[in-house]
């Protein structure tokens, strides 16, 4: 279950409570859920009970109890607790199942992962000055909004700079609007589109214009062209290119990604899950001797059943822990991606998307170095490699989709 799924689940619970007359309050347009802060309880929390207490004329704790019993029965929710004055804290079902759902969603939706229709009822009209940063920002905000189902158009105070087209910017109209429109007014770039294109090229120029928050000055120096990890743009694009290279490497070795075995017990492959969990390692699981990685499903199921029977007491929790130590930050970022795109659209903040991509790239390399998705030397591809490859491919898809929304290319080779 993703944060967006959980938000919809809680909203559904509110509607049910209202329909059943257990709660007399207006149903909010949306429910915001956030990751639990360090030291808090559960995986996510929300303050919807506090929000509804006043309109419902009930104590927040009572509203929380009404909602808890309805949310707790939903698939994917493991436990719901009430903390503090009426916060709801959610612990999701076993991470392996939730992670597989997220990876499946990325694979199914591709570059559109994180797009949705949450803003389908909104219409926006933006107006900006004849200034390159304002133009690029307005056009990117429009992309983010339309990716969430909204309708948007942009106009410019004067005829657009012809060089804007080379930055991928177009406007719907120019001139003074007959009625006031929403203004897009970031700190000016201090250079023209032509100057930036000459110095940086379109991709680095767009990243520099969008990476900083609108109220901050954009960094548009030669550091955007550095081919090294100190340059966030290079790191993001290199992480994407590396993810695509892993797919090609796996194909050359005769295997593909498979998210399903992610929650499998390493014991099924002859390795103690408890030992790996205790050391926080991500084991490289060798294929069983004399067994082809492409063994028939029936044989694999038989072996798994035997292992499960032998480890019935602790297989499932340990299986999750063994892999999660290194993969958890990256999987969490991938799951959070739809929420980041929605927040970027709502707040007209492309910089949020850029920072999200930087975080995904950083977590990708940490995961890649701790748990290589490709076997080394004489090692044979295993279920662990297929699972890691699925995570790496999902990260690459998230990076490519995010860069596309920012209007920046994501090359497969760097």
Buried (B, 14 or more C-beta within 10 A) or exposed (E): BBBBBBBBBBBBBBBBBBEEEBBEBEBBEEBBBEBBEEEBBBBBBBBBBBBBBEEBEBEBBBBBBBBBEBBBEBEBBBBBBBBBEBBBBBBBBBBBBBBBBBBBBBBEBEBEBBBBEBBEEBEBBBBBBBBBBBBBBBBBBBBBBBBBBBBBBBBBBEEBBEBBEBBBBEBEEBEEEEEEBBEBBBBEBEBBBBBBBEBBBBBBBBBBBBBBBBEEEBEBEEBBBEEEEEBBBBBBBBBBBBBBBBBEBBEEBEBEBBBBBBBBBBBBBEBBBBBBBEEEBBBBBBBBEEEEBEEEEEEBEEBBEEBBEEBEEEBBBBBBBBBBBBBBBBBBBBBBBBBBBBBBBBBBBBBBBBBBBBBBBBBBBBBBEBBBBBBEEEBBBBBBBBBBBBBBBBBBBBBBBBBBBBBBEBEBEB
